[in-house]
């Protein structure tokens, strides 16, 4: 459902949001409090609706030679999918994205969540250690380690937000958000959160290029409504290229996660302020703008 309207996307994944809020709320909240202070839990759940507990986009658990050989013999990867074709097939070098938030864990052909991966760096990060009261697991132990999947996924999104901010600041500081002495956002806003999600989806350089493309108009509007304005601008031209090469596709995918977050707000009753935090300034035009993005993506 990559090009579904945000309303359709969120409705399709509603049960995931309900499960996260019912079974893992304290885990999401703890990770948020340490790593993404100021972001509503509902916003993180909205992003997590794109993935799932114990999911890996490539379908592998360990990525070992033995696991791959067995999958080729039986014709099925351990988490589903044909090992001979499709995303994550043997020899593809596709990216392992683990857990609800898709923490990056090496590429197909390499150990899942192994050394050298974003996952492994996150597992040893001080903030993740603070959340878990220990180092995170690495390697095939990622599977079944729900708290680690969430904490490391949250940390990964934080790091995307930092990198995108730095790329924007290098070109036009007016588009960037403030970072504290530790190099992370002082206050997370909808704009910086959109940068983090866009960085995960399109690559940090990819979302930065999309934003910079429209910088002359974006710098004239308040930060609180910049994502909404970016969506309007992205929908004006049907760009060529596949998926995240198009600013409209990246904007749409981010908008889907924001709509998932709005759906999740009532599931977190002690954070009623989340609705206001998620206000992108589109108002009654949101459905029309998002329908246009879906049409041209």
C-alpha positions in Angstrom: 0.0 0.0 0.0 2.9 2.4 -0.8 0.7 4.8 -2.7 -2.5 4.4 -0.7 -4.0 7.6 0.7 -3.0 8.2 4.4 -6.5 7.5 5.5 -6.6 4.2 3.7 -3.2 3.3 4.9 -3.9 4.0 8.6 -7.3 2.2 8.4 -5.6 -0.9 7.0 -3.0 -1.0 9.8 -5.3 0.0 12.7 -4.9 -3.3 14.4 -1.2 -2.8 14.7 -1.7 0.5 16.5 -4.2 -1.1 18.8 -1.7 -4.0 19.6 1.2 -1.6 20.3 -0.9 0.6 22.6 -2.4 -2.4 24.4 0.7 -4.6 24.8 3.8 -2.4 24.4 2.8 1.1 25.5 5.3 1.2 28.4 8.1 0.1 26.1 7.3 2.8 23.6 6.9 5.4 26.3 10.2 4.6 28.0 12.1 4.8 24.7 10.4 8.1 23.9 11.1 9.6 27.3 14.9 9.0 26.9 15.5 9.3 23.2 12.7 11.4 21.7 11.5 13.7 24.5 8.5 15.8 23.3 7.4 13.5 20.6 3.9 12.0 21.3 3.9 8.3 21.8 1.1 8.2 19.2 3.6 9.6 16.6 6.0 6.8 17.3 3.3 4.2 17.1 2.2 5.8 13.8 5.7 5.2 12.4 5.7 1.7 13.9 2.5 0.9 12.0 4.7 0.5 8.9 6.4 -2.5 10.5 5.7 -5.2 13.1 7.1 -7.1 16.1 9.7 -9.7 15.0 9.4 -8.6 11.3 12.4 -8.2 9.0 11.8 -6.8 5.5 14.2 -9.4 4.0 12.5 -12.3 5.7 15.7 -13.6 7.5 16.3 -14.1 11.2 20.1 -14.7 11.3 21.1 -14.4 7.7 23.6 -17.2 8.2 24.8 -19.5 5.4 22.9 -22.4 7.0 19.7 -20.5 7.2 20.0 -19.4 3.6 20.8 -22.9 2.4 17.9 -24.3 4.3 15.6 -21.7 2.8 16.7 -22.5 -0.7 16.0 -26.2 0.0 12.5 -25.7 1.3 11.7 -22.7 -0.9 10.7 -20.4 1.9 12.6 -17.9 4.1 12.1 -18.2 7.8 9.9 -15.2 8.1 8.2 -15.8 4.7 9.0 -15.1 1.1 10.7 -16.9 -1.7 14.5 -17.0 -1.2 15.0 -17.1 -5.0 13.1 -13.9 -5.9 11.5 -10.8 -4.4 12.8 -8.4 -1.8 15.5 -10.0 0.3 16.2 -13.0 -2.0 19.6 -14.7 -1.8 22.1 -12.5 -3.6 20.0 -9.4 -3.5 21.9 -7.3 -0.9 18.6 -5.8 0.2 18.5 -4.0 3.6 17.5 -5.9 6.7 15.0 -3.6 8.5 14.1 -5.2 11.8 11.2 -4.7 14.2 8.3 -2.2 14.2 10.5 0.8 13.3 12.7 -1.0 10.8 16.1 -0.5 12.5 18.7 -1.1 9.9 20.6 -4.4 10.4 23.0 -4.9 7.6 22.2 -6.2 4.1 21.1 -9.6 2.7 24.1 -11.9 2.7 25.4 -10.3 6.0 24.4 -11.3 9.5 21.1 -9.8 10.5 21.6 -7.1 13.2 25.3 -8.0 13.1 28.5 -6.1 13.7 28.9 -3.0 11.6 25.2 -2.4 11.3 23.1 0.5 12.5 21.4 -1.9 14.8 24.7 -2.9 16.4 25.7 0.7 16.9 22.3 1.4 18.5 22.5 -1.6 20.7 25.6 0.0 22.3 24.4 3.6 22.4 24.2 5.2 25.8 20.6 6.2 25.4 19.5 2.7 24.4 21.4 1.3 27.4 19.6 3.7 29.6 16.2 2.5 28.2 17.0 -1.2 28.5 19.3 -1.0 31.6 21.8 -3.1 29.5 23.3 -3.2 26.1 20.9 -4.2 23.4 21.2 -7.6 21.8 22.9 -8.1 18.4 22.8 -10.8 15.8 19.9 -13.3 15.6 18.9 -12.6 19.2 17.1 -9.5 17.8 14.2 -11.9 17.0 11.9 -12.1 20.0 13.7 -9.1 21.7 10.7 -6.7 21.5 12.1 -4.1 23.9 15.3 -4.0 21.9 13.5 -3.7 18.6 11.6 -0.7 19.8 14.4 1.1 21.7 16.9 0.6 18.8 14.3 1.6 16.3 13.6 4.8 18.2 17.3 5.5 18.4 17.7 4.9 14.7 15.0 7.5 13.9 16.6 10.0 16.2 19.9 9.5 14.3 18.1 10.1 11.0 16.7 13.3 12.4 20.2 14.5 13.4 21.8 13.6 10.0 19.0 15.3 8.0 19.3 18.4 10.2 23.0 18.6 9.5 22.6 18.2 5.8 19.9 21.0 5.7 22.1 23.3 7.9 25.0 22.9 5.4 22.8 24.3 2.6 20.4 26.6 4.4 20.4 26.9 8.2 16.9 28.4 8.0 15.5 24.9 7.2 17.3 23.1 10.0 16.2 22.6 13.6 18.2 23.3 16.8 20.5 20.6 18.2 21.7 20.5 21.8 25.2 20.0 23.1 24.9 16.3 22.5 24.0 16.8 18.9 20.3 15.8 19.1 17.3 18.1 18.6 16.6 20.4 21.6 12.9 20.2 21.0 11.3 17.7 18.6 8.6 19.2 16.4 6.5 17.9 13.6 9.1 19.4 11.2 12.1 17.6 12.7 10.0 14.4 13.1 9.1 14.6 9.4 12.8 14.9 8.7 13.6 11.8 10.7 10.9 9.7 9.1 11.8 11.0 5.6 15.4 10.2 6.3 14.6 6.7 7.2 12.4 6.3 4.1 14.2 8.2 1.4 17.7 8.3 2.9 19.0 11.3 4.7 20.4 12.9 1.6 17.2 12.1 -0.3 14.8 13.9 2.0 17.2 16.8 2.4 17.3 17.2 -1.4 13.5 17.2 -1.5 13.3 19.9 1.1 16.1 22.0 -0.4 14.2 21.8 -3.8 11.5 23.9 -2.2 13.5 26.0 0.2 12.6 29.4 -1.1 9.0 28.9 -0.2 9.5 26.7 2.9 11.7 29.3 4.7 8.8 31.9 4.4 6.4 29.8 6.5 6.4 28.9 10.2 8.2 25.6 11.1 5.0 24.2 12.5 3.3 24.1 9.0 6.3 23.4 6.9 5.5 19.7 6.4 2.0 20.6 5.2 3.4 23.2 2.8 6.0 20.7 1.5 3.1 18.3 0.8 1.3 20.9 -1.3 4.4 21.8 -3.2 5.4 18.2 -3.8 2.0 17.5 -5.3 2.2 20.3 -7.9 4.5 18.4 -10.3 4.3 14.7 -11.2 8.1 13.9 -11.1 9.8 11.1 -12.9 11.7 8.4 -11.1 10.7 5.6 -8.9 9.4 5.9 -5.3 11.6 8.1 -3.1 13.3 9.7 -6.1 10.0 11.7 -6.2 9.3 14.2 -3.5 5.6 13.4 -3.7 6.2 9.8 -2.8 8.3 10.6 0.2 5.8 13.2 1.4 3.0 10.7 0.9 4.8 8.0 2.9 5.5 10.4 5.7 1.8 11.6 5.6 0.7 8.0 6.0 2.6 7.6 9.2 1.3 10.9 10.5 -2.3 9.7 9.8 -1.5 6.5 11.6 -0.4 8.7 14.5 -3.7 10.6 14.5 -5.5 7.3 14.6 -3.4 6.3 17.6 -4.0 9.5 19.6 -7.2 8.2 21.3 -5.4 5.1 22.3 -3.0 7.2 24.5 -5.5 9.0 26.6 -3.0 10.7 28.9 -1.5 12.6 25.9 -4.4 14.6 24.5 -1.9 17.3 23.4 -0.7 15.0 20.6 -3.5 16.1 18.2 -2.2 19.7 18.3 1.4 18.5 18.0 0.4 16.6 14.8 -1.3 19.6 13.2 0.4 20.1 9.8 -1.6 23.2 8.9 -3.4 21.6 6.1 -6.8 21.6 7.9 -9.8 20.8 5.7 -7.5 20.5 2.7 -5.5 17.6 4.0 -7.5 14.8 2.2 -7.3 16.7 -1.1 -3.6 17.3 -0.8 -2.9 13.7 0.2 -5.1 12.4 -2.6 -3.1 14.4 -5.1 0.2 13.0 -3.7 -1.2 9.5 -4.0 -2.3 10.2 -7.6 1.1 11.4 -8.7 3.3 9.0 -6.7 
